[in-house]
Amino acid sequence: MPTYPRQNSPDRVASWGHAWAPRAGDTMAPTVRSLPVHLNPVDGEALDSWLEALCRQLRCTWGDFTGAVGLPPPPQGIRTPTWLIRLTPTEARALHVATGTPTQALHAMTLASLDGAGLGLAPGTCALDRSFPWSRFRFSRYCPQCLRGNGGRWQLFWRSGWAFACVEHCCLLIDECPACGHRLRGHVGHSELVPYGQRCSNAAAHARGRAPQRCGVNLAAVPAVRLGQGHPTIAAQHLIRQVIDSGAATFGIYHDNTVPAADALADIRAVAARILASATAEDWRRVLPADLAAAYAEAHTPGSAVGHEPKSGRAAPVRAVTAAAGVTAALGILDVAGVAAAARAMQWLIDSREQGRKVDRVAVATWGKGTTETLTAAQLVACGPCGFRNTELRYRAGTPLPTRPVHDTNNATVLAARVPALMWPAFALRLTAPRQNFPRMSAGLAAAALLVNSRVSYEEAIGLLGGHLTTHALSYVLRRLHSGPCWNDTRRAVIVVADYLHTHDCPIDYQRRRTLDYTALLPAATWRDICAVSRIVCTGASLHLTRAHLYAVLSGNPVQHAPSYLDTPSFAEAVLAYPARLTPAAAAALQTVAREFLQRAGIAEPLTWQPPLRLLDGLVLPGADPDTIDIPTLHHLIEHRETLRAAARQLHTTPETVRHVLTLHPAHAGPPPTVPALSALAAALPPETFAALYRQERMRLRDIAARYHAAHQTVSDLAHQYGIDTPCGGPRSHQEIDRDWLRTEYVVHRRTLPDLAAEKGMTAPTMSLCAQRHGIARRPPGFASTAANVKAARQTEHAPAPLRPALIPVGGAARLDRFEKVLRYSTITAAATDLGLHQSALTSQIARLEADLGAALIERAQRGRPMTLTPHGARVLRAWKAWKRST
């Protein structure tokens, strides 16, 4: 065991060289003189190692040397001096004067030179930033051959958690002294000793006292695990050094997406930690070279010194062999050409089992914190299709860089303002397969765009677009898209459109458009002028159709929500055929009307807009392409009175595509067709006479039609041709139908619109229009709105409370009566036989009663016991008998 010399007095040290006086404001107390011996640092050497080499050359103790060069002793309890981590300007100037070494070279030998690349320091301090992946500096690994070859000089990089192998000598680094078992250089220098770089300066085993005997083992003679030239671990260490030295990663999966060194190291750490946590012995033999796998297995066998090494996470592994195994295996996954190759390389890790349970294929994308989108993409690709339509959109599956969902409700709100409630027709047509419900698919596609890379729910996405869809309908749309043969490209199209909207401004605020008041859109007088100029027959129906058409174009909402929409089958059919009625002159005039409407609302936006169609280039989509339509042929068909469906068949496309093309490029419909009945009525009924009958004598259109033996529609068309406002035109309906009366009868008394229309002598659609204009919400269509159900609801207003839920639906009284009769028998089977009913029908009626009333009424018969009433059934029976007696 060597003897550490203790020599050289402070007086001798202080006499070296010339003095340097501190400048004003410097805190350095002693006078620093130039050392008589200068020594160049070894490439990559740590500052403490270089200073120790100088100290050995001068053969003085460490305490004397540091005082002479102006370095303060470390505070009590601090082993790693702050100057090794980060030099102050005063310390740097003192060392420069003492050694002649440039301050830039001095700073390069401190740990601060690795900050942000090989380790992390808290900003402006000398404290370790533990959030940096595998950040450490308290101890140092080493290569014995390097110490033997350079006389005991220690590399700065050996203190980093990313140092595990010597690239020059192709061996693993040593973690600790083989004699005392302690890690090395945790304490920089001992003031009473002359440092000796090749020897262990830790206290010897069982040594005690203020100046204990040192271990003194020759570290340069310790055997290391040899790996050989071209070994994957040596290549991995070389790559890690390149990343740290350059400050960026361009290897493997980062070739097309360069990332900072810290981000790449976070990825390597995340994958390595996952491998170290879950890999089995068989996995190690498969992914590591045989010699490294054997070294790792030997180091981690039960009873070994590293058998209980803590689980690797952000902290660096304690042992070099552990770090080498983890990094080598991780780079086997990450140092490949592209995300897809990385996904294939990590497939074994995705499919591995941890504690007997298979790893969650979606939760696997949460490996580590602070990892890059590139690694996340590889993890998600390795997971494969998740099986849920909304999940694939949320994770941007199928794109070059799938990601975890990051957008929240705030992001979705911003995006919803850039998306109409119905997807832009040019996109929706290409994404919707033939024979699908196009309006529903368009609404579903718009909502699907809000799900991309987002955590919002179905309900939130639908609500942000105006609530024109149900969650069931959205789920149906996604199922239909997913089951189609072009799902991968359809999914990609929805994602690229959403990505474009997130990164580009939209000139239209669709959220504002959705909330505008459209009741004043296209006044009747303006429409008559347009009809006169465009040679279109002006009718009340055409005014409503045109208003509904403009509403859909401007708002992006379904046409059914237009204030002028009439909820009748004939009107719905006319809306579908409306584009065939447009002419270029009428379309141009309507654009002017729409612009003026927006200007009055204070909106300076284009009428319509859509993202560029180039976003769909290269995708194979299931729908029709409007750009392939031969427009002259289409115009020829429309001008010869072909229906849109017939024109679509001849052009081998869909009716929706024909409607879209005609909206953009209206056909020249030619002169309006002659209507003999209208001409004959106009000859018999001039404008003055018509106005006198309708306005002064207050005759209804129906009565005028009867007097002149004409059809009601012909009289209505003639009224609009004369410019006479009719109930369909609006003003007269407001005068004749009182809002309070309509609301009382329809909402409170629950009468039907046909019933109210018959009372007022008008049609049900006209009464429906009056309800819309008065702001009275209509009951949803269906069985609950039929006259029979409404009548049944009115009749049960005074029924006992226990019976009302059963009496409101049609047939409730009959079911209660049958319930009373069933109780005369011991079983439902016997009751059904005697009453001449099927047992299933009788059972269904009893079950319907129990569902309406919210509790069981009968305890079913069992062997040896007849059916009996439940307490709730007894109360219902008593109430029913009392109700029958009172009525």
Sequence and secondary structure as in RCSB ss.txt:
>XXXX:A:sequence
MPTYPRQNSPDRVASWGHAWAPRAGDTMAPTVRSLPVHLNPVDGEALDSWLEALCRQLRCTWGDFTGAVGLPPPP
QGIRTPTWLIRLTPTEARALHVATGTPTQALHAMTLASLDGAGLGLAPGTCALDRSFPWSRFRFSRYCPQCLRGN
GGRWQLFWRSGWAFACVEHCCLLIDECPACGHRLRGHVGHSELVPYGQRCSNAAAHARGRAPQRCGVNLAAVPAV
RLGQGHPTIAAQHLIRQVIDSGAATFGIYHDNTVPAADALADIRAVAARILASATAEDWRRVLPADLAAAYAEAH
TPGSAVGHEPKSGRAAPVRAVTAAAGVTAALGILDVAGVAAAARAMQWLIDSREQGRKVDRVAVATWGKGTTETL
TAAQLVACGPCGFRNTELRYRAGTPLPTRPVHDTNNATVLAARVPALMWPAFALRLTAPRQNFPRMSAGLAAAAL
LVNSRVSYEEAIGLLGGHLTTHALSYVLRRLHSGPCWNDTRRAVIVVADYLHTHDCPIDYQRRRTLDYTALLPAA
TWRDICAVSRIVCTGASLHLTRAHLYAVLSGNPVQHAPSYLDTPSFAEAVLAYPARLTPAAAAALQTVAREFLQR
AGIAEPLTWQPPLRLLDGLVLPGADPDTIDIPTLHHLIEHRETLRAAARQLHTTPETVRHVLTLHPAHAGPPPTV
PALSALAAALPPETFAALYRQERMRLRDIAARYHAAHQTVSDLAHQYGIDTPCGGPRSHQEIDRDWLRTEYVVHR
RTLPDLAAEKGMTAPTMSLCAQRHGIARRPPGFASTAANVKAARQTEHAPAPLRPALIPVGGAARLDRFEKVLRY
STITAAATDLGLHQSALTSQIARLEADLGAALIERAQRGRPMTLTPHGARVLRAWKAWKRST
>XXXX:A:secstr
         HHHHHTSS EE   TT    S EE  S      TTB HHHHHHHHHHHHT  HHHHHHHTT     
TT  S HHHH   HHHHHHHHHHH   HHHHHHTSGGGGBTTTB B TTSSSB TTSTT   SSB B HHHHHHH
TS  BGGGGSTT  EETTTTEE B B TTT  BBSSS   TTS   TTB  SB TT  SSS  B   BGGG    
B  TT HHHHHHHHHHHHHHHTEE SGGGSSS EEHHHHHHHHHHHHHHHHHH  HHHHHHHS HHHHHHHHHHT
STTSTTTT    SSS  SSHHHHHHHHHHHHHHHSSSSHHHHHHHTHHHHT EETTEE  TTGGGG SSS  HHH
HHHHHHHH   S HHHHHHTTTTSSS     B HHHHHHHHTTS SS  HHHHHHHS TTS HHHHHHHHHHHHH
HTTB   HHHHHHHTTS S HHHHHHHHHHHHHSTTHHHHHHHHHHHHHHHHHS  S  HHHHHTS  TTSS HH
HHHHHHHHHT    HHHHHHHHHHHHHHHH S GGGSTT   SHHHHHHHHHGGGG  HHHHHHHHHHHHHHHHH
TT    S     GGGGTT   SS  GGGS HHHHHHHHHTT  HHHHHHHTTS HHHHHHHHHHS     S    
HHHHHHHHHS HHHHHIIIIIS   HHHHHHHTT  HHHHHHHHHHTT   TTTSHHHHHHS HHHHHIIIIIS 
  HHHHHHHHTS HHHHHHHHHHTT     SSGGGSHHHHHHHHHTTTS TTTHHHHSSTTHHHHHHHHHHHTTS
SSHHHHHHHHT  HHHHHHHHHHHHHHHTS  EE  BTTB  EE HHHHHHHHHHHHHHHH 
